Amino acid sequence: MTLTTRIGKHFDDSAQLKLQSKKVLAQPIADAAQAMVACLMNDGKILACGNGGSAADSQHFAAELVNRFEVERPGLAAIALTTDSSVLTSIANDYDYLQIFSKQVRALGMDGDVLLAISTSGNSPNVIEAIHAAHERNMPVVALTGRDGGKMTSILKSTDFHICVPAKSTARIQEVHLLVLHCICDAIDHLILGGE
């Protein structure tokens, strides 16, 4: 297999998964976006967390809400819990890495806020702890996972939203996660601003 053929296969695999995922994810994405809009319209905020590439996705999503997505609008309240190195390292040092997100959710999260919890495997222990903290705060959770949803599947409540990408490859799951987040941003803008 040539290198260009190998690269082409990545494009093909990614496109096929996105088309396959559309059928199973469109409704959960719409439901999650509506919950986020309800939160934002009631002066709530969205807290986002994840590790590695999922941390980057958390930050990307928060930036799209606080600044803008594709149309001009006032900023929307969103915080990536992955960005404050002093908070993260103090919690990890004084307690443990498991609590880096849950302590922030308990400090910043309020009843009616939404937690966006991202984990490609659905098994990230610190994201699972953040979900428990969100439930303590009466915050609905939008869980963005892959594979079989992992351990997160069993702790989600009926008031939560699970968007599980039907794939095993971390890279492919992350690619769909980014598309999902862009879909949510677009849906939020559409629900708030109207239009086509």
Secondary structure, 3 states (H helix, E strand, C coil): CCHHHHHHHHHHHHHHHHHHHHHHHHHHHHHHHHHHHHHHHCCCCEEEECCCHHHHHHHHHHHHHHCCCCCCCCCCCEEECCCCHHHHHHHHHHCCHHHCCHHHHHHHCCCCCEEEEECCCCCCHHHHHHHHHHHHCCCCEEEEEECCCCCHHHHCCCCCEEEEECCCCHHHHHHHHHHHHHHHHHHHHHHHHCCC
